[in-house]
Amino acid sequence: MDDKKTLGQALQTPVKRRSVLKAGAAGVAGSMLLPGAVRVAMAADDKKPLGSWPDGSKGDTIFLGMPVDLTGPYSAQGTEQKNGYQLAADQLNEGSELIRKISPLTKKGVLGKTLKLGFADSETKPNTAVQAATRFIHDNKALMIAGSTSSSVAIALEKVCNREHTPYFTAISGSNETTGVDCQRYGFRLCYFGYMACKAIAPVAAKEFGKDRKAAYLTPDYTYGHTTTASMKEFSEKEGWKTVTNQVHPLGAKDYSSYLINIANTDANVLVVVAYGADAANAIKQAKQFGLLDKMKVVVPYMSAFLEKEIGPELMQGVLVGHGFWWTLEDKYPVAKDFVTAYKKKYNAMPRDSALYAYLATALWADAVERAKSFYPPDVVKALEAGEVRDTPVGKATFRGEDHQGIVNFPIMRGKKPSEMKNPDDYFEIVQVVDGKSVLPPIGLLGCKMGGYI
């Protein structure tokens, strides 16, 4: 028997410190292997309960908790996230060959255990989301928490999950701070975010609309809005644009008339809508009513899922947007075709980025657990930090170990004219698929400083 095989058997065999020492004292044959065996045994015994481990991994079923926006301004995105999580769990539990393209070690379930999901309405409120996550961890022994649309919610969740030593995955979070100054050892963000979106879309917008543009901003008053506007100003001004006004509005605003009047009183010829979800839809509809869209181009650097349906093709035509996923990527990536086909079959709808990131985070968490061969939280985190690259519906993807930011591709798109649409879902032409790595901020630029594992 060679040394490699012997060590592999030692790692897979439960060895008690007492039995190893007893065997050593008795002079068991093969004692040359005892020092390594002792280290393995001590490492296993030194793993004290942490987070929901080991209680959450006992038995045949494991629990994952998802606080998502089922009501409030981001409810459409939250509902789609719920669908994405459920699709991934179903495929993992079935041992589907589709999920194995992302998590190749998967057989049936995760480490042979069936996934059970719990959902709670976060109401787009950090406190509500934190309370739900805490219940999932303490009462249900959740081994993973996921879900967000508001970055305020995402940052609050990653902080509480870090304290609870429970891996947490954002779904949507556009703020630079999430994997910047607020990064956490147990927090992971797969999706692109404000800095990446703006660095990608600014040169495209300058090429499409010209370099001598004057921009007016509509900015929601929370962390995502302020950081995304700051990034868009930075990168658009490098292209020759000038910022003439920034109108800051509360999250969930219904009436944008005062902000739009202020914009109308400037000489701006580009409207940059940083607002997200229902806020973006309301803002663009009212901008049309004020006549602004007749003389201004529109850029949405970080577009929310379903914005195109909420405002319709007449208003969406010609609008330049950044988005995490579009279903026509199935023509470019085989895994995208698998995902779109499975999602459409289950939900009779085309998936947007909210569904993609939920689905993909679940699959990549499962992949990390399988590679770690353990649900022990630090082992799972280290497996995610290892930089393993997987095929996904947006091409190759992984996490950057230094800040847990996803390295993921995403499309820049232009709204089609209604006459160009080939079917009711054919809203966009993809202008460019952005190489996610090319628009990442340099490590440390946004202030990330990771804490410890325990």
HUDAKA-V729270 format. One record per pair of residues at least 24 apart in sequence whose ideal C-beta (glycine too) atoms are under 10 Angstrom apart, sorted by the first residue. I is the first residue (numbers start at 0). J is the second residue. Records with the same first field share a line. If there is no record, write none. Layout:
I->J ; J
This chain:
0->29
2->31 ; 32 ; 35
5->29 ; 32 ; 35 ; 36
6->32 ; 35 ; 36 ; 39
9->35 ; 36 ; 38 ; 39 ; 40
10->35 ; 36 ; 39 ; 42 ; 43 ; 372
11->39 ; 372
12->36 ; 39 ; 40
13->39 ; 40 ; 43
14->39 ; 40 ; 41 ; 43 ; 44
15->40 ; 43 ; 44
16->40 ; 41 ; 43 ; 44 ; 45
17->44
43->375
46->373 ; 375 ; 376 ; 377 ; 378 ; 453
47->453
48->164 ; 375
49->163 ; 164 ; 165 ; 375 ; 376 ; 377 ; 452 ; 453
50->136 ; 140 ; 141 ; 142 ; 143 ; 160 ; 162 ; 163 ; 164 ; 165 ; 166 ; 185 ; 374 ; 375 ; 376 ; 377 ; 379
51->135 ; 136 ; 137 ; 139 ; 140 ; 141 ; 142 ; 143 ; 144 ; 163 ; 164 ; 165 ; 374 ; 376
52->140 ; 142 ; 164 ; 165 ; 373 ; 374 ; 375 ; 376 ; 377 ; 378 ; 379
53->140 ; 373 ; 374 ; 375
54->140 ; 142
55->112 ; 136 ; 139 ; 140 ; 141 ; 142 ; 143 ; 165 ; 374 ; 376
56->109 ; 110 ; 112 ; 140 ; 142 ; 368 ; 373 ; 374 ; 375
57->112 ; 140 ; 374
58->112 ; 113 ; 140
59->108 ; 111 ; 112 ; 113
60->92 ; 108 ; 112 ; 113 ; 114 ; 115
61->108 ; 109 ; 110 ; 112 ; 113 ; 114 ; 115 ; 139 ; 140 ; 141 ; 142 ; 143 ; 368 ; 374
62->114 ; 115 ; 116 ; 117 ; 135 ; 136 ; 138 ; 139 ; 140 ; 141 ; 142 ; 143
63->87 ; 88 ; 109 ; 114 ; 115 ; 116 ; 117 ; 118 ; 135 ; 139 ; 141 ; 142 ; 143 ; 144 ; 145 ; 146 ; 166 ; 168 ; 361 ; 364 ; 365
64->115 ; 116 ; 117 ; 118 ; 119 ; 131 ; 132 ; 133 ; 134 ; 135 ; 136 ; 138 ; 139 ; 140 ; 141 ; 142 ; 143 ; 144 ; 145 ; 146 ; 160 ; 165 ; 167
65->116 ; 117 ; 118 ; 119 ; 121 ; 131 ; 132 ; 135 ; 141 ; 143 ; 144 ; 145 ; 146 ; 147 ; 168 ; 170 ; 357 ; 361
66->117 ; 118 ; 119 ; 120 ; 121 ; 122 ; 124 ; 127 ; 128 ; 129 ; 130 ; 131 ; 132 ; 133 ; 134 ; 135 ; 144 ; 145 ; 146 ; 147 ; 152 ; 155 ; 156 ; 170
67->118 ; 119 ; 120 ; 121 ; 122 ; 123 ; 128 ; 131 ; 145 ; 146 ; 147 ; 148 ; 152 ; 170 ; 353 ; 357
68->120 ; 121 ; 122 ; 123 ; 124 ; 127 ; 128 ; 146 ; 147 ; 148 ; 149 ; 152 ; 170 ; 171 ; 276 ; 353
69->118 ; 119 ; 120 ; 121 ; 122 ; 123
70->120 ; 121 ; 122 ; 123 ; 124
71->120 ; 121 ; 122 ; 123 ; 124 ; 127 ; 148 ; 149 ; 250 ; 251 ; 276 ; 277
72->123 ; 148 ; 149 ; 219 ; 250 ; 251 ; 252 ; 274 ; 275 ; 276 ; 277 ; 278 ; 279 ; 280 ; 281 ; 303
73->121 ; 122 ; 123 ; 147 ; 148 ; 149 ; 152 ; 171 ; 250 ; 251 ; 275 ; 276 ; 277 ; 278 ; 303 ; 304 ; 353
74->120 ; 122 ; 123 ; 148 ; 276 ; 277
75->148 ; 276 ; 277 ; 280 ; 303 ; 304 ; 305 ; 306 ; 308 ; 309 ; 351 ; 353
76->123 ; 147 ; 148 ; 149 ; 170 ; 171 ; 275 ; 276 ; 277 ; 303 ; 304 ; 305 ; 351 ; 352 ; 353 ; 354 ; 356 ; 357
77->118 ; 120 ; 121 ; 122 ; 123 ; 146 ; 147 ; 148 ; 149 ; 170 ; 171 ; 276 ; 353 ; 357
78->304 ; 305 ; 346 ; 353 ; 354
79->148 ; 170 ; 171 ; 304 ; 305 ; 342 ; 346 ; 348 ; 350 ; 351 ; 352 ; 353 ; 354 ; 355 ; 356 ; 357
80->118 ; 145 ; 146 ; 147 ; 148 ; 170 ; 171 ; 304 ; 352 ; 353 ; 354 ; 355 ; 356 ; 357 ; 358 ; 360
81->116 ; 118 ; 146 ; 170 ; 353 ; 354 ; 357
82->342 ; 345 ; 346 ; 348 ; 350 ; 353 ; 354 ; 357 ; 358
83->145 ; 146 ; 170 ; 338 ; 342 ; 346 ; 350 ; 351 ; 352 ; 353 ; 354 ; 355 ; 356 ; 357 ; 358 ; 359 ; 360 ; 361 ; 362
84->114 ; 116 ; 118 ; 145 ; 146 ; 168 ; 170 ; 354 ; 356 ; 357 ; 358 ; 360 ; 361
85->114 ; 116 ; 118 ; 345 ; 346 ; 354 ; 357 ; 358 ; 361
86->338 ; 341 ; 342 ; 344 ; 345 ; 346 ; 350 ; 354 ; 357 ; 358 ; 361 ; 362
87->114 ; 116 ; 338 ; 341 ; 354 ; 357 ; 358 ; 359 ; 360 ; 361 ; 362 ; 363 ; 364 ; 365
88->113 ; 114 ; 115 ; 116 ; 358 ; 361 ; 362 ; 365
89->114 ; 116 ; 341 ; 345
90->114 ; 337 ; 338 ; 341 ; 345 ; 358 ; 361 ; 362 ; 365
91->361 ; 362 ; 364 ; 365
95->337 ; 341
96->337
97->334 ; 337 ; 338 ; 340 ; 341 ; 362
98->337 ; 338 ; 341 ; 358 ; 361 ; 362 ; 365 ; 366
99->362 ; 366
100->333 ; 334 ; 337 ; 338 ; 362 ; 389 ; 390 ; 391 ; 392
101->334 ; 337 ; 338 ; 358 ; 359 ; 361 ; 362 ; 363 ; 365 ; 366 ; 389 ; 390 ; 391 ; 392 ; 396
102->361 ; 362 ; 363 ; 364 ; 365 ; 366 ; 367 ; 368 ; 369 ; 370 ; 389
103->366 ; 369 ; 370 ; 389 ; 390
104->365 ; 366 ; 367 ; 368 ; 369 ; 370 ; 372
105->362 ; 365 ; 366 ; 368 ; 369
106->369
108->365
109->142 ; 143 ; 361 ; 364 ; 365 ; 366 ; 367 ; 368 ; 369 ; 374
110->365 ; 368 ; 369 ; 371 ; 372 ; 373 ; 374
112->142 ; 368 ; 374
114->142 ; 143 ; 361 ; 365
115->139 ; 141
116->141 ; 145 ; 361
117->141 ; 144
118->146
119->146
121->146 ; 147 ; 148 ; 149 ; 152 ; 155 ; 156
122->149 ; 152
123->147 ; 148 ; 149 ; 151 ; 152 ; 250 ; 251 ; 276
124->149 ; 151 ; 152 ; 155
125->149 ; 150 ; 151 ; 152 ; 153 ; 154 ; 155 ; 156 ; 158 ; 159 ; 221
126->152 ; 155
127->152 ; 155
128->152 ; 153 ; 155 ; 156 ; 159
129->155 ; 156 ; 158 ; 159 ; 160
130->159
131->156
132->156 ; 157 ; 159 ; 160 ; 163 ; 165 ; 167
133->159 ; 160 ; 162 ; 163 ; 165
135->160 ; 163 ; 165
136->160 ; 162 ; 163 ; 164 ; 165
137->163
140->165
141->165 ; 166 ; 167
142->166 ; 364 ; 368 ; 374 ; 375 ; 376 ; 379
143->167 ; 168 ; 185 ; 187 ; 360 ; 361 ; 364 ; 365 ; 367 ; 368 ; 374 ; 376 ; 379
144->168 ; 185 ; 186
145->169 ; 170 ; 187 ; 189 ; 356 ; 357 ; 360 ; 361 ; 364
146->170 ; 171 ; 356 ; 357 ; 360
147->171 ; 172 ; 177 ; 188 ; 190 ; 356
148->172 ; 173 ; 223 ; 275 ; 276 ; 303 ; 304 ; 353
149->173 ; 174 ; 219 ; 221 ; 222 ; 223 ; 250 ; 275 ; 276
150->174 ; 175 ; 176 ; 177 ; 181 ; 188 ; 192 ; 193 ; 221 ; 222 ; 223 ; 224 ; 226 ; 227 ; 275
151->176 ; 177 ; 221 ; 222 ; 223 ; 250
152->221
153->177 ; 178 ; 181 ; 186 ; 188 ; 190 ; 192 ; 222 ; 223
154->179 ; 180 ; 181 ; 182 ; 183 ; 186 ; 222 ; 223
155->181
156->183 ; 186
157->181 ; 182 ; 183 ; 184 ; 185 ; 186 ; 187 ; 188 ; 403
158->183 ; 185 ; 186
159->183 ; 185
160->184 ; 185 ; 186 ; 187 ; 376
161->185 ; 186 ; 449 ; 450
163->376
164->375 ; 376 ; 377 ; 380 ; 452 ; 453
165->376 ; 379
166->360 ; 364 ; 367 ; 368 ; 374 ; 376 ; 377 ; 379 ; 380 ; 383 ; 403
167->360 ; 403
168->356 ; 357 ; 359 ; 360 ; 361 ; 363 ; 364 ; 383 ; 398 ; 403 ; 405
169->356 ; 357 ; 360 ; 403 ; 405
170->323 ; 352 ; 353 ; 354 ; 355 ; 356 ; 357 ; 358 ; 359 ; 360
171->223 ; 275 ; 276 ; 301 ; 303 ; 304 ; 323 ; 352 ; 353 ; 356 ; 357
172->222 ; 223 ; 356
173->222 ; 223 ; 224 ; 226 ; 227 ; 230 ; 273 ; 275 ; 300 ; 301 ; 303 ; 321 ; 323
174->221 ; 222 ; 223 ; 224 ; 225 ; 226 ; 227 ; 445
175->222 ; 223 ; 225 ; 226 ; 227 ; 229 ; 230 ; 440 ; 444 ; 445 ; 446
176->222 ; 223 ; 225 ; 226 ; 445 ; 446 ; 447
177->222 ; 223 ; 226 ; 402 ; 403 ; 404 ; 445 ; 447
178->398 ; 399 ; 401 ; 402 ; 403 ; 404 ; 405 ; 439 ; 440 ; 445 ; 447
179->222 ; 226 ; 402 ; 404 ; 440 ; 443 ; 444 ; 445 ; 446 ; 447
180->445 ; 446 ; 447 ; 448
181->222 ; 445 ; 446 ; 447
182->401 ; 402 ; 403 ; 404 ; 445 ; 446 ; 447 ; 448 ; 449 ; 450
183->402 ; 403 ; 447 ; 449 ; 450
184->376 ; 377 ; 380 ; 384 ; 403 ; 449 ; 450 ; 451 ; 452 ; 453
185->376 ; 377 ; 379 ; 380 ; 383 ; 403 ; 449 ; 450 ; 452
186->380 ; 402 ; 403 ; 449
187->360 ; 363 ; 364 ; 367 ; 380 ; 383 ; 384 ; 398 ; 399 ; 402 ; 403 ; 404 ; 405
188->356 ; 360 ; 398 ; 402 ; 403 ; 404 ; 405 ; 407
189->323 ; 355 ; 356 ; 357 ; 359 ; 360 ; 363 ; 391 ; 393 ; 396 ; 397 ; 398 ; 403 ; 404 ; 405 ; 406 ; 407
190->301 ; 323 ; 324 ; 352 ; 353 ; 355 ; 356 ; 359 ; 360 ; 393 ; 404 ; 405 ; 407 ; 409 ; 435
191->301 ; 321 ; 322 ; 323 ; 352 ; 356 ; 393 ; 404 ; 405 ; 406 ; 407 ; 408 ; 409 ; 433 ; 435 ; 438 ; 439
192->223 ; 226 ; 227 ; 230 ; 301 ; 323 ; 404 ; 405 ; 439 ; 440 ; 445
193->222 ; 223 ; 224 ; 225 ; 226 ; 227 ; 228 ; 229 ; 230 ; 231 ; 273 ; 300 ; 301 ; 321
194->226 ; 227 ; 229 ; 230 ; 231 ; 233 ; 234 ; 404 ; 438 ; 439 ; 440 ; 444 ; 445
195->230 ; 300 ; 301 ; 321 ; 404 ; 405 ; 406 ; 407 ; 409 ; 433 ; 435 ; 436 ; 437 ; 438 ; 439 ; 440
196->227 ; 230 ; 231 ; 234 ; 299 ; 300 ; 301 ; 302 ; 320 ; 321 ; 322 ; 323 ; 409 ; 411 ; 433 ; 438
197->226 ; 227 ; 228 ; 229 ; 230 ; 231 ; 232 ; 233 ; 234 ; 235 ; 271 ; 273 ; 298 ; 300 ; 301 ; 321 ; 438
198->230 ; 231 ; 233 ; 234 ; 237 ; 300 ; 433 ; 437 ; 438 ; 439 ; 440
199->234 ; 300 ; 321 ; 409 ; 410 ; 411 ; 431 ; 432 ; 433 ; 434 ; 435 ; 437 ; 438
200->231 ; 234 ; 235 ; 271 ; 298 ; 299 ; 300 ; 301 ; 319 ; 320 ; 321 ; 411 ; 412 ; 430 ; 431 ; 433 ; 438
201->230 ; 231 ; 232 ; 233 ; 234 ; 235 ; 236 ; 237 ; 238 ; 240 ; 298 ; 300
202->234 ; 235 ; 237 ; 238 ; 411 ; 431
203->238 ; 298 ; 319 ; 321 ; 411 ; 412 ; 413 ; 430 ; 431 ; 433
204->231 ; 234 ; 235 ; 238 ; 240 ; 269 ; 271 ; 296 ; 298 ; 300 ; 319 ; 321 ; 411
205->234 ; 235 ; 237 ; 238 ; 239 ; 240
206->238 ; 430 ; 431
207->296 ; 298 ; 317 ; 319 ; 411 ; 413 ; 430
208->238 ; 240 ; 268 ; 269 ; 295 ; 296 ; 297 ; 298 ; 317 ; 319
209->238 ; 239 ; 240 ; 268 ; 269 ; 296
210->235 ; 238 ; 239 ; 240
211->238 ; 239 ; 240 ; 241 ; 268
212->238 ; 239 ; 240 ; 241 ; 243 ; 267 ; 268 ; 269 ; 271 ; 295 ; 296 ; 298
213->240 ; 241 ; 242 ; 243 ; 244 ; 265 ; 266 ; 267 ; 268 ; 269 ; 295
214->240 ; 241 ; 242 ; 243 ; 244 ; 245 ; 265 ; 267 ; 268 ; 269 ; 270 ; 271 ; 295 ; 296 ; 298
215->242 ; 243 ; 244 ; 245 ; 246 ; 258 ; 259 ; 261 ; 262 ; 263 ; 265 ; 266 ; 267 ; 268 ; 269 ; 270 ; 271 ; 272 ; 286 ; 291 ; 295
216->242 ; 243 ; 244 ; 245 ; 246 ; 247 ; 258 ; 262 ; 267 ; 269 ; 270 ; 271 ; 272 ; 273 ; 274 ; 298
217->244 ; 245 ; 246 ; 247 ; 248 ; 252 ; 255 ; 258 ; 259 ; 262 ; 270 ; 271 ; 272 ; 273 ; 274 ; 278 ; 279 ; 282 ; 283 ; 286 ; 299
218->245 ; 246 ; 247 ; 248 ; 258 ; 271 ; 272 ; 273 ; 274
219->247 ; 248 ; 249 ; 250 ; 251 ; 252 ; 272 ; 273 ; 274 ; 275 ; 276 ; 278 ; 279 ; 282
220->247 ; 248 ; 249 ; 250 ; 252
221->247 ; 249 ; 250 ; 275
223->250 ; 273 ; 274 ; 275 ; 301
224->248 ; 250 ; 273 ; 274 ; 275 ; 278 ; 301
225->273
226->273 ; 445
227->271 ; 273 ; 274 ; 275 ; 300 ; 301
228->271 ; 273 ; 300
229->273
230->273 ; 300 ; 301 ; 440
231->271 ; 273 ; 298 ; 300 ; 301
232->271
234->300 ; 438
235->269 ; 271 ; 298 ; 300
240->268 ; 269 ; 271 ; 298
241->266 ; 267 ; 269
242->267 ; 269 ; 271
243->267 ; 268 ; 269
245->271 ; 273
246->273 ; 274 ; 282
247->273
248->273 ; 274 ; 278 ; 281 ; 282
249->278
250->274 ; 275 ; 276 ; 277 ; 278
251->276 ; 277 ; 278 ; 281
252->277 ; 278 ; 281 ; 282 ; 285
253->277 ; 278 ; 281 ; 285
254->281 ; 285
255->281 ; 282 ; 283 ; 284 ; 285 ; 286 ; 288 ; 289
256->285 ; 288 ; 289
258->282 ; 285 ; 286
259->285 ; 286 ; 288 ; 289 ; 290 ; 291
260->289
262->286 ; 289 ; 291 ; 295
263->289 ; 290 ; 291 ; 294 ; 295
267->291 ; 294 ; 295 ; 296
268->294 ; 295 ; 296
269->295 ; 296 ; 297 ; 298 ; 319
270->294 ; 295 ; 296 ; 297 ; 298 ; 299 ; 318
271->295 ; 296 ; 297 ; 298 ; 299 ; 300 ; 319
272->297 ; 298 ; 299 ; 300 ; 301 ; 302 ; 306 ; 318 ; 320
273->298 ; 299 ; 300 ; 301
274->299 ; 301 ; 303 ; 306
275->299 ; 301 ; 302 ; 303 ; 304 ; 306
276->302 ; 303 ; 304 ; 305 ; 306 ; 309
277->303 ; 305 ; 306 ; 309
278->303
279->303 ; 306 ; 309 ; 310 ; 320
280->305 ; 306 ; 307 ; 308 ; 309 ; 310 ; 311 ; 314
281->309 ; 310
282->310
283->309 ; 310 ; 314 ; 315 ; 318
284->309 ; 310 ; 311 ; 314
286->310 ; 314
287->313 ; 314
292->317 ; 318
297->414
299->412 ; 414
300->411
301->352 ; 409
302->351 ; 352 ; 412 ; 414 ; 427
303->351 ; 352 ; 353
304->350 ; 351 ; 352 ; 353 ; 354 ; 355
305->351 ; 353
306->351 ; 414 ; 426
307->351 ; 412 ; 414 ; 415 ; 424 ; 426 ; 427
308->351 ; 423 ; 424 ; 426
310->414
311->417 ; 426
312->414 ; 415 ; 416 ; 417 ; 418 ; 419 ; 420 ; 423 ; 425 ; 426 ; 427
313->414 ; 416 ; 417
314->414
315->412 ; 413 ; 414 ; 415 ; 416 ; 417 ; 426 ; 427
316->413 ; 414 ; 415 ; 416 ; 417 ; 418 ; 419 ; 420 ; 426
317->413 ; 414 ; 415 ; 416
318->412 ; 413 ; 414 ; 426 ; 427
319->411 ; 412 ; 413 ; 414 ; 430
320->410 ; 411 ; 412 ; 413 ; 414 ; 426 ; 427 ; 430
321->409 ; 410 ; 411 ; 412 ; 431 ; 433
322->351 ; 352 ; 409 ; 410 ; 411 ; 412 ; 427 ; 429
323->351 ; 352 ; 353 ; 354 ; 355 ; 356 ; 359 ; 392 ; 393 ; 407 ; 408 ; 409 ; 410
324->350 ; 351 ; 352 ; 353 ; 354 ; 355 ; 356 ; 358 ; 359 ; 391 ; 392 ; 393 ; 407 ; 408 ; 409 ; 410
325->349 ; 350 ; 351 ; 352 ; 355 ; 393 ; 409 ; 410 ; 412 ; 424 ; 426 ; 427 ; 428 ; 429 ; 432
326->350 ; 351 ; 355 ; 392 ; 424 ; 425 ; 426 ; 427
327->410 ; 412 ; 424 ; 425 ; 426 ; 427 ; 428 ; 429
328->355 ; 392 ; 393 ; 394 ; 408 ; 409 ; 410 ; 429 ; 432
329->392
330->429
331->392 ; 393 ; 394 ; 408 ; 410 ; 429 ; 432
332->390 ; 391 ; 392 ; 393 ; 394 ; 395 ; 408 ; 432
333->390 ; 392
334->359 ; 389 ; 390 ; 391 ; 392 ; 393 ; 394 ; 396
335->390 ; 391 ; 392 ; 393 ; 394
336->392
337->390 ; 392
338->362 ; 391 ; 392 ; 393
339->392
342->392
343->424
348->424
349->422 ; 423 ; 424 ; 425 ; 426
350->392
352->392 ; 393 ; 409 ; 410
354->392
355->391 ; 392 ; 393 ; 407 ; 409
356->393 ; 405 ; 407
358->391 ; 392
359->389 ; 391 ; 392 ; 393 ; 396 ; 405 ; 407
360->405
362->389 ; 391
363->387 ; 389 ; 391 ; 396 ; 397 ; 398 ; 405
367->398
376->452 ; 453
377->451 ; 452 ; 453
378->452
380->449 ; 452
381->452
384->449 ; 452
393->432 ; 433 ; 435
394->432 ; 434 ; 435
395->434 ; 435 ; 436
396->435
397->435 ; 436
399->436 ; 439 ; 442 ; 447
400->442 ; 449
401->442 ; 443 ; 447 ; 448 ; 449
402->439 ; 440 ; 442 ; 443 ; 444 ; 445 ; 446 ; 447 ; 448 ; 449
403->447 ; 449
404->435 ; 439 ; 440 ; 442 ; 445 ; 447
405->435 ; 439
406->434 ; 435 ; 436 ; 437 ; 439
407->433 ; 434 ; 435 ; 436 ; 439
408->432 ; 433 ; 434 ; 435 ; 436 ; 437 ; 438
409->433 ; 434 ; 435 ; 438
